[in-house]
Amino acid sequence: MRICFVLAVILGAVAFGFTGESALAQQGIFEQQTLTGDWGGARKQLQDAGVQLGLTDIAETLANPIGGISQGQIYDGLITATLDLDLEKLAKWPGAAFHVDGYQINGRGLSQNYVGNLLTVSSIEALPATRLHDLWLQQQFFDSKASVRVGQIALDDEFYLSQYSAIFINTTFGCPEIFAADLPSGGPCYPFAAPGVRLRVAPTAALTFSTAVFNGNPAPPGPGNPQVRNSSGTNFLIGEGGTLVISELAYTFDQEPTTSTWMSDVRLGGWYHSAAFPDLQFDTMGVSLAAPSSNGIAALHQGNFGPYLILDKMLWQPPNAETKGLAGFLRVGGAPGDRNLINLGLDAGLTYKGLLPGRDLDVSGVAASYARIGGAARGLAADESLFTGIEQPALDYEAVLEATYQLNIAPWWVLQPDLQVILHPGGHRAAPPPAPPGQPIANALVVGVRSSITF
């Protein structure tokens, strides 16, 4: 059904181009900014009136021919629909804007079904669903130097982001695994958003301070997958699961003179969660949870927190290259090891825009990410081996190496072959049956290709 929809839109766009009434007839389908063009001038008329509609489709196939829990191949898909309203144009409300977007997620994930790793192979992997994502109202103040955003907001829209890590397919190069593994229900990161308020102040063009307060859990409490407990994104929970606060100070530099693009930045941030978090090794009496004498009730730690640092740098450019060139990024974040599965996340990479002659818009990249299992989780695994007498692999870390290439077929169509090597899937945990007892999940090789189309 989904493939038929996409094909219908493509064929409709091509047919529309032969009417002579649209930009397709003048530009050609592979020169226009979107697949469906200007809709005979209607798209521009809507934008001039303050209404902007968007539709993107990401489709990918991925496989792990080597390693993981078992070998297999999957198809994943994500359709994102967006609506942006400029309320100054529509309602004479200066500095106000409204945004809403939603997802149609389909297919099945390679990590969940075959690899068994923590650093999810694909940034669009989630349970199949049609769900609301962002829904917010924003007001600007002080000549656009400050803004407040209120509504349902995603943390990974604006925080803990690198401008150069975004091309990579593995989830951890977007919203990092230190959030996905440590925050309740994975926090307000894809596919979740949560009710919240965000304040942003930019006293100068180069300096920005942002802070946000979110409901502490994007899904109702309970067992099982949180994506099932909040399957539509419309729970709008307020006052449940504590409060999550995140703040970030960003300094941007290396301005490109022609496009006024900031090509480098440094970001220092931190987060705090007010809920109580269980200890991952000891019970309320200080006894290992794996011990026969344990009461089975984990000790509680009030609150959770972590700092992070992000560096983005344009490293080298050819003469008169504008945004072309070699860039690098580094992100590092930490969290207490007694209450968090991952207590250190580190990723770094290099990207090159316009590497091949005549392919100025293509972007290639290599990156690596490392997630260290916290001391309490490692200690509990060792205790379980000690008390049961069943030897288990020692938990330590998971890492991923990724190489990717974004091939710009047209302004609206990007093809992206991708290769990943997953080391110590699951943090070096034991593989499930029918694997022999105590055998860790094997290192995995992941290959695939992603298609991204803007309608």
C-alpha positions as CSV (number, residue, x, y, z in Angstrom):
1,M,0.0,0.0,0.0
2,R,2.8,2.4,1.0
3,I,4.8,1.7,-2.2
4,C,1.7,2.3,-4.3
5,F,1.2,5.6,-2.6
6,V,4.7,6.8,-3.3
7,L,4.6,5.6,-7.0
8,A,1.3,7.4,-7.4
9,V,2.7,10.7,-6.2
10,I,5.8,10.3,-8.4
11,L,3.7,9.5,-11.5
12,G,1.3,12.3,-10.7
13,A,4.2,14.8,-10.4
14,V,5.6,13.7,-13.8
15,A,2.2,13.9,-15.5
16,F,1.7,17.3,-14.0
17,G,4.9,18.5,-15.5
18,F,3.5,17.9,-19.0
19,T,0.6,20.3,-18.5
20,G,2.8,23.4,-19.0
21,E,1.3,25.0,-15.9
22,S,4.0,24.2,-13.4
23,A,7.7,24.8,-12.7
24,L,8.3,21.2,-14.0
25,A,7.8,22.3,-17.5
26,Q,10.4,25.0,-17.1
27,Q,12.9,23.4,-14.8
28,G,12.7,19.7,-15.4
29,I,11.8,17.3,-12.6
30,F,15.4,16.7,-11.5
31,E,16.1,20.4,-11.1
32,Q,13.2,21.4,-8.9
33,Q,13.4,21.5,-5.1
34,T,10.6,19.1,-4.4
35,L,9.3,16.1,-6.3
36,T,5.8,17.6,-6.8
37,G,7.1,21.0,-7.7
38,D,5.2,24.3,-7.1
39,W,1.8,22.8,-7.6
40,G,1.1,25.2,-10.5
41,G,2.0,28.2,-8.2
42,A,-0.2,27.0,-5.3
43,R,2.7,26.0,-3.1
44,K,4.3,29.5,-3.3
45,Q,0.9,31.2,-2.8
46,L,0.4,29.2,0.4
47,Q,3.9,30.0,1.7
48,D,3.4,33.7,0.9
49,A,0.2,33.5,3.0
50,G,2.0,31.8,5.9
51,V,1.2,28.1,5.3
52,Q,4.0,25.6,4.6
53,L,3.2,21.9,4.0
54,G,5.8,19.2,4.0
55,L,5.9,15.5,3.2
56,T,9.0,13.4,3.2
57,D,9.5,9.6,2.7
58,I,12.5,7.6,4.0
59,A,12.7,4.0,2.9
60,E,15.6,1.7,3.5
61,T,16.6,-1.9,3.3
62,L,19.3,-3.2,5.7
63,A,20.8,-6.6,6.3
64,N,23.4,-8.3,8.7
65,P,25.0,-11.0,6.6
66,I,27.5,-11.6,9.5
67,G,27.0,-11.7,13.2
68,G,24.2,-10.6,15.5
69,I,21.6,-13.0,17.1
70,S,20.8,-14.3,13.7
71,Q,21.2,-13.1,10.1
72,G,18.4,-11.4,8.2
73,Q,17.2,-8.5,6.0
74,I,14.5,-5.9,6.7
75,Y,12.6,-3.1,5.1
76,D,12.0,0.1,7.2
77,G,10.0,3.1,6.2
78,L,9.0,6.5,7.6
79,I,6.7,9.1,6.2
80,T,6.7,12.4,7.9
81,A,4.0,15.0,7.3
82,T,4.5,18.6,8.6
83,L,2.5,21.8,8.8
84,D,4.0,25.2,9.7
85,L,2.0,28.3,10.2
86,D,3.4,31.8,10.2
87,L,0.8,33.5,12.5
88,E,2.1,37.0,11.7
89,K,1.0,36.5,8.1
90,L,-2.1,34.5,8.9
91,A,-3.4,36.3,12.0
92,K,-1.3,39.5,12.4
93,W,0.3,38.0,15.5
94,P,3.9,39.2,15.4
95,G,6.6,36.7,16.1
96,A,4.3,33.7,16.5
97,A,4.5,30.4,14.7
98,F,2.7,27.0,15.0
99,H,4.2,23.6,14.0
100,V,2.8,20.1,14.0
101,D,4.2,16.9,12.5
102,G,3.4,13.3,12.5
103,Y,4.8,9.9,11.5
104,Q,3.7,6.8,9.6
105,I,6.2,4.2,10.6
106,N,6.2,0.8,8.9
107,G,8.5,-2.2,8.4
108,R,10.5,-3.8,11.1
109,G,13.8,-3.0,12.7
110,L,17.1,-4.9,12.1
111,S,18.4,-4.2,15.6
112,Q,15.3,-5.6,17.4
113,N,14.8,-8.6,15.2
114,Y,18.3,-9.7,14.2
115,V,21.3,-7.8,15.7
116,G,20.3,-7.5,19.3
117,N,22.4,-4.4,19.9
118,L,22.0,-1.1,21.9
119,L,23.1,1.4,19.3
120,T,20.2,1.0,17.1
121,V,21.2,0.4,13.5
122,S,18.7,2.8,11.9
123,S,17.5,6.2,13.1
124,I,14.0,5.4,11.8
125,E,13.6,2.0,13.5
126,A,10.5,1.9,15.7
127,L,7.3,-0.2,16.1
128,P,4.9,0.3,13.1
129,A,2.4,3.0,14.0
130,T,0.8,6.2,12.8
131,R,1.6,8.7,15.5
132,L,1.7,12.4,16.4
133,H,5.1,13.8,17.1
134,D,5.6,17.6,17.6
135,L,2.7,20.0,18.4
136,W,3.8,23.4,19.6
137,L,3.3,27.2,19.5
138,Q,6.3,29.5,19.5
139,Q,6.6,33.2,20.3
140,Q,9.6,35.4,19.5
141,F,10.6,38.4,21.6
142,F,13.2,41.2,21.6
143,D,13.7,41.5,17.9
144,S,13.9,37.7,17.5
145,K,16.7,37.4,20.0
146,A,14.6,35.2,22.3
147,S,11.8,32.7,21.8
148,V,9.5,30.5,23.9
149,R,8.1,27.2,22.6
150,V,5.2,25.5,24.4
151,G,3.5,22.2,23.6
152,Q,4.6,18.7,22.7
153,I,8.3,18.9,22.0
154,A,11.1,16.5,21.1
155,L,14.5,16.8,22.8
156,D,16.4,15.8,19.7
157,D,14.9,18.6,17.7
158,E,17.3,21.1,19.2
159,F,19.5,19.6,22.0
160,Y,22.7,17.4,22.0
161,L,22.9,17.8,18.2
162,S,26.0,18.0,15.9
163,Q,25.5,19.6,12.5
164,Y,28.0,17.1,11.0
165,S,26.8,13.8,12.6
166,A,23.3,14.1,11.1
167,I,24.1,12.3,7.9
168,F,24.8,9.0,9.6
169,I,22.1,6.4,9.8
170,N,22.8,4.8,13.2
171,T,20.5,6.2,15.8
172,T,23.2,7.1,18.2
173,F,24.6,9.9,15.9
174,G,21.3,11.7,16.4
175,C,19.7,11.3,19.8
176,P,22.6,9.5,21.6
177,E,22.2,6.1,23.2
178,I,23.0,7.6,26.7
179,F,19.5,9.1,26.5
180,A,17.7,6.2,24.9
181,A,19.1,3.7,27.4
182,D,19.1,5.8,30.6
183,L,16.0,8.0,30.5
184,P,12.5,6.6,31.2
185,S,11.0,5.1,28.0
186,G,14.1,6.5,26.2
187,G,13.1,10.1,26.9
188,P,11.5,12.6,24.4
189,C,13.6,11.3,21.5
190,Y,12.3,9.7,18.3
191,P,9.7,8.4,18.0
192,F,8.5,10.3,21.1
193,A,8.0,13.9,22.0
194,A,6.7,15.1,25.4
195,P,4.8,18.1,26.8
196,G,7.3,20.8,27.7
197,V,8.5,24.4,27.5
198,R,11.6,25.6,25.7
199,L,13.3,29.0,26.2
200,R,16.1,30.1,23.8
201,V,18.1,33.4,24.1
202,A,20.6,34.6,21.5
203,P,22.2,37.8,22.8
204,T,24.6,37.8,19.8
205,A,24.7,36.0,16.5
206,A,27.3,33.6,17.8
207,L,26.1,32.9,21.3
208,T,22.9,31.0,22.1
209,F,21.5,29.6,25.4
210,S,18.7,27.1,25.4
211,T,16.9,25.4,28.2
212,A,13.8,23.1,28.2
213,V,11.6,21.4,30.8
214,F,9.8,18.2,29.8
215,N,7.4,15.8,31.4
216,G,9.7,13.1,32.7
217,N,8.3,10.1,30.9
218,P,6.8,10.2,27.4
219,A,4.8,7.0,28.0
220,P,2.5,5.9,30.9
221,P,4.1,3.7,33.5
222,G,3.8,0.0,33.1
223,P,5.4,-3.1,31.7
224,G,6.4,-3.8,28.1
225,N,7.5,-1.6,25.2
226,P,6.7,2.1,25.9
227,Q,5.9,2.6,22.2
228,V,2.9,0.3,22.8
229,R,1.9,2.2,26.0
230,N,1.9,5.4,24.0
231,S,1.2,4.1,20.5
232,S,-0.3,7.2,19.0
233,G,1.8,10.0,20.6
234,T,-1.4,11.6,22.0
235,N,-1.1,10.7,25.7
236,F,0.0,14.3,26.6
237,L,1.3,13.2,30.0
238,I,1.9,16.1,32.5
239,G,3.2,15.5,36.0
240,E,4.0,11.8,35.5
241,G,7.4,10.2,35.9
242,G,9.1,13.3,37.3
243,T,10.6,16.2,35.3
244,L,13.4,16.3,32.8
245,V,15.4,19.6,32.5
246,I,18.1,20.2,29.9
247,S,20.2,23.2,29.2
248,E,22.8,24.0,26.5
249,L,25.2,26.9,25.8
250,A,26.4,27.1,22.2
251,Y,29.1,29.3,20.6
252,T,29.3,29.3,16.8
253,F,32.2,30.5,14.7
254,D,33.8,30.1,11.2
255,Q,31.1,32.0,9.3
256,E,31.0,31.3,5.6
257,P,31.1,34.8,4.0
258,T,28.8,34.1,1.0
259,T,26.0,32.1,2.6
260,S,26.4,33.4,6.2
261,T,26.4,29.8,7.4
262,W,28.1,29.1,10.7
263,M,30.4,26.1,10.0
264,S,31.8,25.4,13.4
265,D,30.5,25.4,17.0
266,V,31.1,24.3,20.5
267,R,28.2,23.3,22.8
268,L,28.3,22.6,26.5
269,G,25.2,21.1,28.1
270,G,23.7,19.1,30.9
271,W,20.5,17.4,32.0
272,Y,18.7,16.5,35.2
273,H,15.8,14.1,35.8
274,S,13.9,14.4,39.1
275,A,12.5,10.9,39.4
276,A,13.9,8.1,41.5
277,F,16.1,5.6,39.6
278,P,16.7,2.0,40.8
279,D,20.3,0.9,41.5
280,L,21.3,-1.7,38.9
281,Q,23.3,-3.9,41.3
282,F,22.3,-3.6,45.0
283,D,19.0,-3.9,46.9
284,T,17.8,-1.8,49.8
285,M,20.0,-3.7,52.2
286,G,23.1,-3.3,50.2
287,V,23.1,-6.9,49.0
288,S,23.6,-7.8,45.3
289,L,20.4,-8.3,43.5
290,A,21.8,-11.5,42.1
291,A,22.4,-13.0,45.6
292,P,20.0,-15.6,47.0
293,S,19.7,-13.5,50.2
294,S,18.6,-10.4,48.3
295,N,15.1,-9.0,49.0
296,G,14.8,-8.3,45.3
297,I,14.0,-4.6,45.9
298,A,16.5,-2.3,44.2
299,A,17.9,0.6,46.2
300,L,16.7,3.9,44.9
301,H,18.7,7.0,43.9
302,Q,16.9,10.3,43.9
303,G,17.4,12.0,40.5
304,N,19.6,11.4,37.5
305,F,21.9,13.7,35.6
306,G,24.7,14.1,33.1
307,P,26.9,16.6,31.3
308,Y,27.8,16.7,27.6
309,L,30.2,18.5,25.2
310,I,29.9,18.8,21.4
311,L,32.5,20.1,19.1
312,D,31.9,20.8,15.4
313,K,34.7,22.1,13.2
314,M,35.2,22.8,9.5
315,L,38.7,21.4,9.2
316,W,39.7,22.3,5.6
317,Q,38.2,23.8,2.5
318,P,39.3,24.2,-1.1
319,P,39.6,27.9,-2.2
320,N,36.2,29.6,-2.9
321,A,34.4,26.4,-1.8
322,E,31.6,27.9,0.3
323,T,30.3,25.1,2.4
324,K,32.3,22.3,0.7
325,G,35.2,20.7,2.6
326,L,36.3,18.4,5.3
327,A,34.5,18.7,8.7
328,G,34.8,16.8,12.0
329,F,32.7,16.3,15.1
330,L,33.1,15.1,18.6
331,R,30.4,14.4,21.2
332,V,31.0,13.1,24.7
333,G,28.5,12.7,27.6
334,G,28.4,10.9,30.9
335,A,26.0,9.8,33.7
336,P,26.3,8.0,37.1
337,G,27.2,4.4,36.7
338,D,25.1,3.1,39.6
339,R,21.7,3.9,38.1
340,N,22.4,3.9,34.4
341,L,23.0,1.1,31.9
342,I,25.3,3.4,29.9
343,N,27.5,5.8,31.9
344,L,29.8,7.1,29.0
345,G,28.9,7.9,25.4
346,L,31.5,9.0,23.0
347,D,31.3,9.5,19.2
348,A,33.4,11.2,16.6
349,G,33.6,11.4,12.8
350,L,34.6,13.1,9.6
351,T,32.5,14.3,6.7
352,Y,33.4,15.6,3.3
353,K,31.0,17.6,1.2
354,G,31.8,17.6,-2.5
355,L,34.5,15.0,-2.4
356,L,34.1,13.7,-5.9
357,P,34.5,16.1,-9.0
358,G,31.2,17.3,-10.3
359,R,29.3,16.1,-7.1
360,D,29.4,19.3,-5.0
361,L,26.3,18.4,-3.0
362,D,27.2,14.8,-2.1
363,V,28.4,14.1,1.4
364,S,30.6,11.2,2.5
365,G,31.4,10.3,6.1
366,V,33.0,7.9,8.5
367,A,32.2,7.9,12.2
368,A,32.6,5.8,15.3
369,S,30.6,5.6,18.6
370,Y,31.4,4.0,21.9
371,A,29.0,3.3,24.7
372,R,30.4,2.0,28.0
373,I,28.2,-0.1,30.3
374,G,28.0,1.4,33.8
375,G,29.8,-0.2,36.7
376,A,26.6,-1.4,38.5
377,A,25.3,-3.2,35.4
378,R,28.7,-4.8,34.9
379,G,28.9,-5.7,38.6
380,L,25.4,-7.4,38.5
381,A,26.4,-9.5,35.5
382,A,29.5,-10.7,37.3
383,D,27.5,-11.4,40.5
384,E,25.0,-13.5,38.5
385,S,27.8,-15.6,37.1
386,L,29.2,-16.0,40.6
387,F,26.0,-17.0,42.4
388,T,24.5,-19.2,39.6
389,G,27.8,-20.8,38.6
390,I,26.9,-20.3,35.0
391,E,29.7,-18.5,33.2
392,Q,28.6,-15.4,31.3
393,P,30.6,-13.0,29.1
394,A,31.7,-9.9,31.0
395,L,29.7,-6.8,30.1
396,D,31.9,-3.9,28.9
397,Y,30.9,-1.7,26.0
398,E,29.2,-1.6,22.6
399,A,30.7,0.3,19.6
400,V,29.8,1.0,16.0
401,L,31.9,2.0,13.0
402,E,29.9,3.5,10.1
403,A,30.8,4.6,6.6
404,T,28.2,6.3,4.5
405,Y,27.7,8.3,1.3
406,Q,24.7,10.6,0.5
407,L,24.3,10.7,-3.3
408,N,22.1,13.6,-4.4
409,I,20.2,12.4,-7.4
410,A,18.0,15.6,-7.3
411,P,17.3,18.3,-4.8
412,W,14.4,16.2,-3.6
413,W,16.0,12.7,-3.8
414,V,18.9,11.3,-1.9
415,L,20.2,7.8,-2.1
416,Q,22.5,6.6,0.7
417,P,24.5,3.3,0.7
418,D,25.7,2.5,4.2
419,L,28.0,0.1,6.0
420,Q,28.2,-0.5,9.8
421,V,30.4,-2.7,12.0
422,I,28.8,-3.5,15.3
423,L,31.3,-4.5,18.0
424,H,30.1,-6.2,21.3
425,P,26.4,-6.1,20.5
426,G,24.3,-5.5,23.6
427,G,27.4,-4.5,25.5
428,H,28.9,-8.1,25.1
429,R,25.9,-9.8,26.7
430,A,25.1,-13.5,26.2
431,A,23.3,-14.5,23.0
432,P,19.8,-16.0,23.6
433,P,19.1,-19.7,22.8
434,P,19.7,-21.6,20.7
435,A,23.2,-20.2,21.1
436,P,25.4,-22.1,23.5
437,P,25.2,-20.8,27.1
438,G,27.7,-18.1,27.9
439,Q,28.4,-17.3,24.2
440,P,28.2,-13.5,23.5
441,I,26.3,-12.0,20.6
442,A,28.7,-12.1,17.7
443,N,30.1,-8.9,16.2
444,A,27.9,-7.9,13.2
445,L,28.3,-6.4,9.8
446,V,25.4,-4.3,8.5
447,V,25.0,-3.2,4.9
448,G,22.1,-1.4,3.3
449,V,20.8,1.6,1.4
450,R,18.4,4.4,2.3
451,S,16.2,6.5,0.0
452,S,14.9,10.0,1.1
453,I,12.4,11.8,-1.0
454,T,10.9,15.3,-0.4
455,F,7.5,15.7,-1.9
